[in-house]
Amino acid sequence: MGSGIAQVAAMAGYKTILFDVSAEMVQKGRSAIEKNLQTLTERNKLTSAEQQLILTRISYTTSIADCAADLLIEAIVEKPEIKEELFKNLAAVNTSEAIFASNTSSLSLTTLAGKIPHPGRFAGLHFFNPAPLMKLVEVVMTPLTDDTTIKTLTAVAIQMDKTPVLCRDAPGFIVNHVARPYYLEALRLVEEGLADIETIDQVMEATGFRMGPFRLMDLIGNDINYAVSCSVYEAMGQPLRLKPSPIQEAQVKQGALGRKTGKGYYRYEQ
C-alpha cells in the first residue's frame, strides 16, 4: 500500500518520500512504482516525459531523519504499538504543523491519537488496494481532530483524483464494517461444506461483483483481512455474526497470504 500511495501522491504533483526501515522493501516499492508507470506509458495513459517527471518527484530512504514533510501517511503493519512508536519518531523530525495520517483499516484512531503528539493534526486517510486504481478514500476524524486537518486531507484526496468520504472513527469505519459479512459468510459456506471457493467467487462475480470474496481477500492479503476481522469483532463486543473464520486464521499461520506470497485461496505467479 505504501508504494501505491506514494505513486498516487507523485502523480498528483506532490514531492514524495517513500520510507521503510528495510532497504529491501524500499527497493521493492521503487520497482513496483517504476513498473506501474512504465505500464501506464505503454498504454498511452502517460507520455514518456510525464513518466520521467513523476519519477523525479519521488525519493527513497531508510532513514527516518529524511522524513520531514507537510503530510505524512503511515501504511505499516496493523499493530497499534508499532504505529504509535513510528508517529512519535516522526514527530521528532517534523514541525508541530505537520499533519499525520494513518492508512489503518480498522484500528482505533481515537486511541492512537491520544498517545501521539499534536492529536489535532492527526486523522485517518484510508486508501483501498490497489491505491493507484481505487477511487475511494475514507477521511476519518477522531474527537481530537481539528477542522483544518480534515479540510486539508479532503483537499489532498481530491488533488490525488480520489473520491473522499468523511466518516467518524468507528470499528471498520464504513467500508470494512459493511464488508465483513461479504467475507465471513463466504468463509462460513466453505466451513459448512455448502459450496466451494471457486463456485462462491463465480456466483458473486456473475451477480455483478467485480471480484468474488476469496479473490478479493487474496488481493487485500489474508493477514490484513484477518486482522481487520479480529479488530472489528473485538471492538463490537464479539458478536457471533462477526466471529473471524478459522479457515482464514489457518491461511495466515501457513503464510498463504494471497497474491503477495504467491499462494492464498488460489495460486499466483510471482
C-alpha positions in Angstrom: 0.0 0.0 0.0 2.8 2.4 0.8 4.3 2.3 -2.7 0.9 2.7 -4.2 0.1 5.7 -2.1 3.5 7.2 -2.9 2.8 6.7 -6.6 -0.6 8.4 -6.3 0.9 11.4 -4.5 3.7 11.9 -7.0 1.2 11.6 -10.0 -0.8 14.3 -8.3 2.2 16.7 -8.3 3.5 16.3 -4.8 7.1 15.9 -3.9 7.1 12.5 -2.2 9.4 10.5 0.1 8.9 6.7 0.4 10.3 5.4 3.7 10.8 2.0 5.1 13.2 0.6 7.7 14.0 -2.2 5.3 16.2 -1.4 2.3 14.7 -4.5 0.5 11.2 -3.1 1.0 12.2 0.3 -0.3 13.6 -1.3 -3.4 10.6 -3.4 -3.8 8.4 -0.3 -3.6 10.6 1.5 -6.1 10.4 -1.3 -8.5 6.6 -1.5 -8.2 6.2 2.2 -8.9 8.6 2.2 -11.9 6.8 -0.9 -13.3 3.4 0.7 -12.9 4.4 3.9 -14.5 6.0 2.1 -17.4 2.8 0.1 -17.9 0.8 3.4 -18.0 3.2 4.8 -20.5 2.9 1.7 -22.7 -0.8 2.0 -22.6 -0.6 5.7 -23.6 -2.0 6.9 -20.3 1.2 8.8 -19.7 3.8 10.3 -22.1 7.4 9.4 -21.6 8.0 13.0 -20.4 5.2 12.7 -17.8 6.6 9.4 -16.6 10.0 10.8 -16.0 8.7 13.9 -14.3 6.7 11.8 -11.9 9.8 9.7 -11.1 11.8 12.8 -10.3 9.2 13.7 -7.6 9.9 10.5 -5.6 12.8 10.0 -3.3 13.5 6.8 -1.3 15.0 6.4 2.1 15.6 4.0 5.1 16.4 6.9 7.4 13.5 8.5 9.4 15.6 11.7 9.6 14.8 12.2 5.9 11.0 12.1 6.6 10.3 15.8 7.1 7.1 16.8 5.2 3.8 18.7 5.4 1.8 15.5 5.3 3.0 12.1 6.5 0.9 9.0 5.6 1.6 5.8 7.6 0.9 2.5 5.9 2.6 -0.1 8.1 1.7 -3.3 9.9 -1.7 -3.2 11.8 -0.2 -3.2 15.3 -1.0 -0.1 17.4 2.1 -0.1 19.4 4.3 0.0 16.3 2.3 2.7 14.7 2.5 4.8 17.9 6.2 4.4 18.0 6.5 5.5 14.4 4.4 8.6 14.8 6.4 9.6 17.9 9.6 9.2 15.9 8.2 11.2 13.0 7.1 14.0 15.4 10.7 14.3 16.5 11.8 15.3 12.9 8.8 17.4 11.9 7.2 20.7 13.0 4.1 20.9 15.0 2.3 22.0 11.9 2.8 18.7 10.0 -0.3 16.6 9.5 -0.1 12.9 10.4 -2.5 10.4 8.7 -2.9 6.7 9.2 -4.0 4.2 6.5 -5.2 1.7 9.1 -8.1 -0.4 8.0 -9.7 -0.8 11.4 -7.6 0.2 14.4 -9.0 2.8 16.8 -7.7 6.1 15.6 -9.0 7.8 18.7 -6.9 5.6 20.9 -3.8 6.2 18.8 -4.5 10.0 18.7 -4.4 10.1 22.5 -0.9 8.6 22.6 0.9 10.8 20.0 2.0 14.4 19.8 -0.4 17.0 18.3 -3.5 14.8 18.1 -5.5 17.7 16.5 -3.2 17.3 13.4 -3.9 13.5 13.2 -6.7 11.6 11.3 -7.3 8.6 9.1 -6.7 8.6 5.4 -7.7 5.1 4.3 -6.9 4.1 0.8 -8.0 0.9 -0.8 -5.9 -1.7 -2.6 -4.6 -1.1 -5.2 -4.3 2.6 -4.3 -3.5 3.8 -7.8 -6.7 2.3 -9.2 -9.3 2.5 -6.4 -11.0 5.9 -6.3 -12.5 5.8 -2.8 -10.6 7.3 0.2 -12.1 7.4 3.7 -11.1 10.5 5.6 -11.6 9.5 9.2 -11.9 12.1 12.0 -11.4 11.4 15.7 -12.9 13.6 18.5 -9.5 15.3 18.7 -9.0 16.1 15.0 -9.3 19.8 14.2 -11.2 21.1 11.2 -8.2 22.3 9.3 -6.7 18.8 9.3 -9.9 17.4 7.8 -10.2 20.1 5.2 -6.5 19.6 4.2 -6.8 15.8 3.9 -10.0 16.1 1.9 -8.3 18.6 -0.5 -5.3 16.3 -0.9 -7.5 13.4 -1.7 -9.3 15.4 -4.4 -5.9 16.6 -5.8 -5.0 12.9 -6.0 -8.1 12.3 -8.1 -9.8 10.3 -5.4 -13.3 10.5 -4.0 -13.0 11.4 -0.3 -15.7 10.2 2.1 -15.8 11.8 5.5 -16.6 9.5 8.4 -16.1 9.3 12.2 -13.8 6.9 13.9 -15.6 3.6 14.5 -14.8 -0.1 14.1 -14.0 -0.8 10.5 -15.0 2.8 9.6 -17.6 2.5 6.8 -16.3 0.1 4.1 -14.7 -2.5 6.3 -17.7 -2.7 8.6 -20.1 -3.1 5.8 -17.9 -5.6 4.0 -17.3 -8.1 6.9 -20.4 -10.2 6.0 -19.2 -10.5 2.4 -16.0 -12.2 3.6 -17.3 -14.0 6.7 -20.4 -15.5 5.2 -18.4 -16.8 2.2 -16.0 -18.4 4.6 -18.8 -20.0 6.6 -20.3 -21.5 3.5 -17.0 -23.3 2.9 -16.6 -24.3 6.6 -20.1 -25.9 6.5 -19.4 -27.6 3.2 -22.2 -25.9 1.4 -20.1 -24.6 -1.5 -16.5 -24.5 -2.6 -14.3 -21.4 -3.1 -14.4 -21.3 -6.9 -18.2 -21.6 -7.0 -18.8 -18.8 -4.5 -16.5 -16.5 -6.4 -18.1 -17.3 -9.7 -21.6 -16.8 -8.4 -20.8 -13.4 -6.8 -19.0 -12.2 -9.9 -21.9 -13.3 -12.0 -24.2 -11.2 -9.9 -22.2 -8.1 -10.6 -19.4 -8.0 -8.0 -16.1 -7.2 -9.7 -14.3 -9.8 -7.5 -15.6 -12.7 -5.5 -14.8 -12.7 -1.8 -11.9 -15.1 -2.0 -10.2 -13.4 -4.9 -10.6 -10.1 -3.1 -9.2 -11.5 0.2 -6.2 -12.7 -1.8 -5.7 -9.3 -3.3 -6.0 -7.5 0.0 -3.9 -10.0 1.8 -5.3 -12.6 4.2 -3.1 -11.3 7.0 -4.6 -7.8 6.6 -8.2 -9.0 6.1 -8.0 -11.4 9.1 -6.6 -8.6 11.3 -9.4 -6.3 10.3 -12.0 -9.0 11.1 -10.4 -9.6 14.5 -10.3 -5.9 15.2 -13.9 -5.3 14.3 -15.0 -8.4 16.2 -13.3 -7.3 19.4 -14.4 -3.6 19.1 -18.0 -4.6 18.6 -18.2 -6.8 21.7 -17.5 -10.2 20.0 -20.9 -10.8 18.2 -21.2 -14.3 16.8 -22.0 -12.9 13.3 -18.6 -11.2 13.2 -16.5 -14.0 14.5 -13.3 -14.4 12.5 -13.0 -17.6 10.4 -10.7 -20.4 11.4 -10.1 -21.1 7.7 -8.6 -17.6 7.3 -6.7 -17.9 10.5 -5.1 -21.1 9.2 -4.2 -19.3 5.9 -2.4 -16.6 7.9 -0.5 -19.1 10.1 0.6 -21.0 7.0 1.8 -17.9 5.3 -0.8 -18.3 2.5 -1.5 -14.6 2.3 -2.6 -14.3 -1.3 -1.1 -12.5 -4.2 1.8 -11.1 -2.3 3.1 -14.6 -1.3 2.0 -16.4 -4.5 -0.5 -18.6 -2.6 -3.8 -17.9 -0.8 -7.1 -19.4 -1.8 -5.6 -19.5 -5.3 -2.1 -19.8 -6.6 -0.3 -16.9 -8.4 2.8 -16.5 -10.4 5.4 -14.3 -8.7 
